[in-house]
């Protein structure tokens, strides 16, 4: 417990800015730091370990051999007859091997618990990375909206000055002010979305929203280059996915439990041994207690475990089909992004910014209309937003590809 707390403190000290510290690039929270914080103190961090403990405890309980029964009895306590004293030990005997089948099922249960633990850990990492990139995108879009609002206000101030000087009509100044007001509303909407995405990130990290540090700027992402064809990717995914391994262990566990209940038609025997004292003579006792399966032949448990085995096999088949679909979809998504980059999608942000700058200068010189300037500025803002969303989509596509293949979700920092 002290180790976990110490690790948490170190992570927070490295990720959270100190009071009065410059909120620059060094204090910005990276995606690697966010994942590390979630592992240490996220609300779902204990789930992975808890699943493993549940599986181990159930397997240990189900596979335990029954305890022997010791009996000591004295009779004829209030009788003039000599007392009869009995001392016996009853030892259960599993003659059908049912307990060994249950222990085999327990081994599969423990293995399934480990696979579930790994799957939950990967799910936590994936949720944190998605929340981080959405929050980073929200912050960047807010910055774009703020810059757009400032540009519109600058033009509105410029036209207001020209109106006072009599250079333009009042309607022109009113129109530019309306465009500035529209940009201010768009900025407020972006601020709300940014706050909501930061709140979601703080929740998955287990941090108060007001203590969440600023996020690192979105770096330009590259489309992952993979030489895997579909058959090779499917082979890797079927071998590496921990959630699929959990379904396999669940199916094997169900088969072992069904075998155990089939062997349970014959209940455990009881070997009895001991001594007795009767009429002053001490003799030994040896016997066997055999439950007769006349009215119950374990039909209910046999039917239930057979049904559970069929369900487990069906769920395994469904999981395999789902994994195949996810792998194909992830590969196609990466290929589509690569084709878009090759078609010239990259660089639209810079080109749109250049057009907006030229348009603003032309408007100030009177060579461009207000609507043409507004369209150029709007195209710049939309292009920047599209470039930011494109960057996040590349990150998400990389995440989805790694998740589908069962590969590590995080690259080495």
C-alpha positions in Angstrom: 0.0 0.0 0.0 2.9 2.4 0.8 4.5 1.6 -2.5 1.2 2.5 -4.4 0.9 5.8 -2.5 4.6 6.6 -3.1 4.2 5.8 -6.8 1.1 8.0 -6.9 2.9 10.9 -5.3 5.8 10.7 -7.7 3.5 10.6 -10.7 1.5 13.6 -9.5 4.6 15.5 -8.6 5.9 14.9 -12.2 2.6 15.7 -13.8 0.9 18.4 -11.8 2.3 22.0 -11.9 3.6 23.5 -8.7 2.1 26.7 -7.3 3.5 29.7 -9.1 5.3 27.5 -11.7 5.3 28.4 -15.3 2.6 26.5 -17.1 4.8 25.8 -20.1 5.7 22.7 -22.0 7.5 21.2 -19.0 4.4 21.3 -16.8 2.0 20.0 -19.5 0.5 16.6 -19.0 1.4 14.0 -21.6 -0.6 11.0 -22.6 2.0 8.7 -21.0 1.8 10.5 -17.7 -2.0 10.4 -17.9 -2.0 6.6 -18.3 0.5 6.2 -15.5 -1.7 8.3 -13.1 -4.8 6.2 -14.1 -2.9 3.0 -13.4 -1.9 4.3 -9.9 -5.0 6.0 -8.7 -7.8 5.8 -11.3 -11.2 4.6 -10.0 -11.0 1.5 -12.2 -7.3 0.7 -11.3 -8.2 -1.8 -8.7 -10.6 -3.7 -11.0 -7.9 -5.6 -12.8 -6.3 -6.9 -9.5 -9.7 -7.6 -8.0 -10.8 -9.8 -10.9 -7.6 -11.9 -10.4 -8.3 -12.2 -6.7 -11.9 -13.3 -7.3 -10.8 -16.0 -9.7 -8.1 -17.3 -7.4 -10.4 -17.4 -4.4 -13.2 -19.2 -6.2 -10.8 -21.7 -7.7 -9.3 -22.4 -4.3 -12.7 -22.9 -2.7 -14.1 -25.1 -5.5 -11.0 -27.4 -5.7 -10.5 -27.9 -1.9 -10.9 -31.5 -0.7 -13.6 -32.0 1.9 -12.6 -32.2 5.6 -12.8 -35.4 7.5 -15.3 -35.8 10.3 -14.2 -36.8 13.8 -16.9 -38.1 16.2 -16.7 -39.1 19.9 -19.9 -40.3 21.6 -20.7 -41.7 25.0 -24.0 -43.5 25.6 -25.9 -44.9 28.7 -25.0 -41.8 30.7 -28.0 -42.1 33.1 -28.4 -45.9 32.9 -27.2 -48.5 35.3 -25.6 -50.2 32.3 -22.0 -49.8 31.5 -21.4 -46.8 29.3 -20.8 -47.3 25.6 -18.0 -45.1 24.1 -17.5 -44.6 20.4 -14.7 -42.8 18.6 -14.9 -42.7 14.8 -13.2 -40.8 11.9 -15.1 -40.4 8.6 -12.9 -39.7 5.6 -14.6 -38.7 2.3 -13.4 -40.6 -0.8 -13.8 -39.3 -4.3 -13.9 -42.5 -6.3 -15.0 -41.0 -9.6 -12.3 -38.3 -9.8 -14.9 -35.5 -9.7 -12.6 -33.3 -7.5 -9.8 -33.5 -10.0 -12.1 -32.2 -12.8 -13.2 -29.4 -10.5 -9.5 -28.5 -9.8 -8.8 -28.5 -13.6 -11.8 -26.1 -14.0 -10.2 -24.0 -11.2 -7.0 -23.8 -13.1 -8.8 -22.5 -16.1 -10.7 -20.1 -13.9 -7.4 -18.6 -12.6 -6.1 -18.3 -16.1 -9.3 -16.6 -17.1 -8.9 -14.2 -14.2 -5.4 -13.3 -15.3 -6.6 -12.7 -18.9 -9.6 -10.7 -17.6 -7.2 -8.6 -15.5 -5.0 -7.9 -18.6 -8.1 -7.0 -20.7 -9.3 -4.6 -18.0 -5.9 -3.0 -17.8 -5.9 -2.5 -21.5 -9.4 -1.1 -21.4 -8.4 1.4 -18.8 -5.4 2.5 -20.9 -7.6 2.8 -24.0 -10.2 4.9 -22.1 -7.6 7.2 -20.7 -6.0 7.7 -24.1 -9.3 8.5 -25.8 -10.3 10.9 -23.0 -6.9 12.6 -23.2 -7.0 13.1 -26.9 -10.5 14.4 -26.7 -9.6 16.8 -24.0 -6.5 17.9 -25.9 -8.6 18.5 -29.0 -11.1 20.5 -26.9 -8.3 22.8 -25.7 -6.9 23.2 -29.2 -10.3 24.0 -30.7 -10.9 26.5 -27.9 -7.6 28.2 -28.8 -8.7 28.3 -32.5 -12.1 29.8 -31.5 -10.4 32.4 -29.4 -8.1 33.4 -32.2 -11.0 33.6 -34.6 -13.0 35.8 -32.2 -10.0 38.1 -31.8 -9.6 38.4 -35.5 -13.3 39.3 -35.9 -13.0 41.8 -33.1 -10.0 43.4 -34.7 -11.9 43.8 -38.0 -14.9 45.1 -36.1 -12.7 47.7 -34.3 -11.1 48.6 -37.6 -14.5 49.2 -39.3 -15.8 51.1 -36.2 -12.9 53.5 -36.5 -13.5 53.9 -40.2 -17.2 54.6 -39.6 -16.3 57.3 -37.1 -14.0 58.8 -39.7 -16.8 58.6 -42.3 -14.9 56.1 -44.5 -17.6 53.4 -44.4 -21.3 53.3 -43.9 -22.8 52.4 -40.5 -24.2 49.1 -41.9 -20.7 47.9 -42.6 -19.6 48.5 -39.0 -22.8 46.8 -37.8 -22.2 43.7 -40.0 -18.6 43.3 -38.8 -19.8 43.7 -35.1 -22.4 40.9 -35.8 -19.6 38.7 -37.1 -17.6 39.4 -34.0 -20.6 38.5 -31.8 -21.1 35.2 -33.7 -17.4 34.4 -33.1 -17.8 35.1 -29.4 -20.7 32.7 -29.2 -18.7 30.0 -31.0 -15.9 30.6 -28.6 -18.2 30.1 -25.6 -19.5 26.9 -27.1 -15.9 25.7 -27.6 -15.1 26.6 -24.0 -18.0 24.5 -22.7 -16.9 21.5 -24.8 -13.3 21.9 -23.6 -14.5 22.0 -20.0 -16.6 18.9 -20.5 -13.8 16.9 -22.1 -11.4 17.9 -19.3 -13.9 16.8 -16.7 -14.2 13.4 -18.4 -10.4 13.1 -18.4 -10.2 14.0 -14.7 -12.8 11.4 -13.9 -10.9 8.5 -15.5 -7.7 9.7 -13.9 -9.3 9.9 -10.4 -8.3 13.6 -10.1 -10.4 16.7 -9.2 -11.1 18.7 -12.3 -9.5 21.8 -10.9 -6.2 20.0 -10.2 -5.9 18.7 -13.7 -2.8 20.3 -15.3 -2.7 21.8 -18.8 -2.4 19.2 -21.5 0.5 19.0 -24.0 -0.1 20.5 -27.4 -1.2 18.1 -30.0 1.8 17.1 -32.0 1.6 16.2 -35.6 0.9 12.5 -35.9 1.9 10.1 -38.6 -0.2 7.3 -40.0 1.2 4.0 -38.7 3.0 2.0 -41.4 2.1 -1.6 -41.1 3.2 -4.3 -43.5 0.7 -6.8 -42.1 -1.8 -8.4 -44.5 -5.2 -9.4 -43.2 -4.4 -13.2 -42.6 -1.2 -12.3 -40.7 -3.0 -9.6 -38.7 -5.8 -12.0 -37.8 -3.4 -14.7 -36.7 -1.6 -12.2 -34.4 -4.9 -10.9 -33.0 -6.3 -14.3 -32.3 -3.0 -15.2 -30.5 -2.4 -12.0 -28.5 -5.8 -10.6 -27.5 -6.3 -11.1 -23.7 -10.1 -10.8 -23.9 -10.2 -13.6 -26.5 -7.9 -15.7 -24.2 -10.4 -15.1 -21.4 -13.2 -16.5 -23.5 -11.1 -19.6 -24.4 -10.3 -20.3 -20.7 -14.0 -19.7 -19.9 -15.0 -22.4 -22.5 -12.4 -24.8 -21.2 -13.5 -24.2 -17.6 -17.2 -24.9 -18.5 -16.2 -28.2 -20.2 -14.3 -29.3 -17.0 -17.2 -28.4 -14.8 -19.6 -30.3 -17.0 -17.3 -33.3 -16.8 -17.2 -33.0 -13.0 -21.0 -33.0 -12.7 -21.3 -36.0 -15.0 -19.0 -37.8 -12.6 -21.1 -36.5 -9.7 -23.8 -39.2 -10.4 -22.0 -41.3 -7.8 -21.5 -39.2 -4.6 -18.5 -39.3 -2.4 -18.1 -42.4 -0.2 -17.3 -42.1 3.5 -14.6 -44.4 4.9 -15.3 -44.9 8.7 -12.7 -46.1 11.1 -12.3 -45.9 14.9 -13.0 -47.8 18.1 -15.8 -48.5 20.5 -16.0 -49.6 24.2 -19.0 -51.9 25.0 -19.5 -53.9 28.2 -15.9 -53.4 29.1 -14.5 -54.6 25.8 -12.7 -52.3 23.4 -13.1 -53.2 19.7 -12.2 -51.5 16.4 -14.6 -50.1 13.9 -14.2 -50.1 10.1 -17.0 -49.3 7.6 -18.1 -47.6 4.5 -21.0 -45.2 4.0 -22.4 -45.2 0.4 -25.0 -42.7 -0.6 -27.4 -44.4 -3.0 -28.3 -42.3 -6.1 -31.9 -43.5 -6.2 -33.9 -40.3 -6.2 -31.2 -37.8 -7.4 -28.7 -38.6 -10.1 -27.4 -35.0 -10.3 -29.6 -34.3 -13.3 -30.0 -30.6 -12.5 -26.4 -29.8 -12.2 -25.5 -31.9 -15.3 -28.1 -30.0 -17.4 -27.0 -26.6 -16.1 -23.3 -27.2 -16.7 -24.0 -28.6 -20.2 -25.9 -25.4 -21.0 -23.1 -23.2 -19.5 -20.6 -25.1 -21.7 -22.7 -24.4 -24.8 -23.1 -20.7 -23.9 -19.3 -20.4 -23.4 -18.6 -22.0 -26.7 -21.1 -19.7 -28.4 -19.5 -16.6 -26.7 -16.1 -17.7 -27.8 -17.2 -18.1 -31.4 -18.9 -14.6 -31.2 -15.7 -13.1 -29.8 -13.5 -14.6 -32.5 -15.9 -13.2 -35.2 -15.8 -9.8 -33.4 -12.0 -9.8 -33.3 -11.8 -10.6 -37.0 -14.2 -7.7 -37.8 -12.2 -5.3 -35.6 -8.9 -6.2 -37.2 -10.2 -5.8 -40.7 -11.9 -2.4 -39.8 -8.7 -1.1 -38.1 -6.6 -2.0 -41.1 -9.0 -0.4 -43.5 -9.1 2.8 -41.4 -5.4 3.1 -41.4 -5.3 2.5 -45.1 -7.9 5.2 -45.7 -6.0 7.7 -43.7 -2.8 6.9 -45.6 -4.6 7.4 -48.9 -6.0 10.8 -47.7 -2.5 12.0 -46.8 -1.1 10.9 -50.2 -3.9 12.8 -51.9 -2.7 16.1 -50.4 -4.8 16.4 -47.2 -1.7 17.4 -45.2 -0.9 21.1 -45.2 -4.4 22.4 -45.6 -4.0 24.4 -42.3 -1.0 26.4 -43.6 -2.6 27.1 -46.9 -5.8 28.3 -45.4 -3.9 30.5 -42.9 -2.0 32.1 -45.8 -5.2 32.8 -47.7 -6.8 34.4 -44.6 -3.8 36.6 -44.0 -3.8 37.8 -47.6 -7.6 38.4 -47.5 -7.3 40.5 -44.3 -4.7 42.7 -45.9 -6.7 43.1 -49.0 -9.8 44.1 -46.9 -7.9 46.8 -45.1 -6.9 48.2 -48.4 -10.4 48.1 -49.6 -9.8 45.5 -52.3 -12.0 42.8 -50.8 -15.6 42.7 -49.5 -16.5 41.9 -45.9 -18.2 38.6 -46.9 -15.1 37.5 -48.8 -12.9 38.3 -45.7 -15.3 36.5 -43.4 -15.3 33.4 -45.7 -11.5 33.4 -45.7 -11.3 33.7 -41.9 -13.9 31.0 -41.5 -12.0 28.7 -43.9 -8.9 29.3 -41.9 -10.6 28.4 -38.6 -12.3 25.3 -40.2 -9.1 24.2 -41.7 -7.2 24.4 -38.4 -10.0 22.6 -36.7 -10.0 19.9 -39.4 -6.2 19.5 -39.1 -6.6 19.1 -35.3 -9.4 16.6 -35.6 -7.3 14.8 -38.2 -4.4 14.5 -35.8 -6.7 13.1 -33.1 -8.2 10.7 -35.6 -4.7 9.4 -36.5 -4.0 8.8 -32.8 -7.4 7.0 -32.4 -6.7 4.9 -35.5 -3.3 3.9 -34.1 -4.9 3.1 -30.8 -7.6 1.0 -32.5 -5.1 -0.9 -34.6 -3.0 -1.8 -31.6 -6.1 -2.7 -29.6 -7.4 -4.9 -32.4 -4.0 -6.7 -32.8 -3.5 -7.1 -29.1 -0.3 -5.0 -29.3 0.8 -2.6 -26.6 -1.4 0.5 -26.7 1.3 3.0 -25.7 4.4 3.7 -27.7 7.6 4.2 -25.8 7.9 7.9 -24.8 
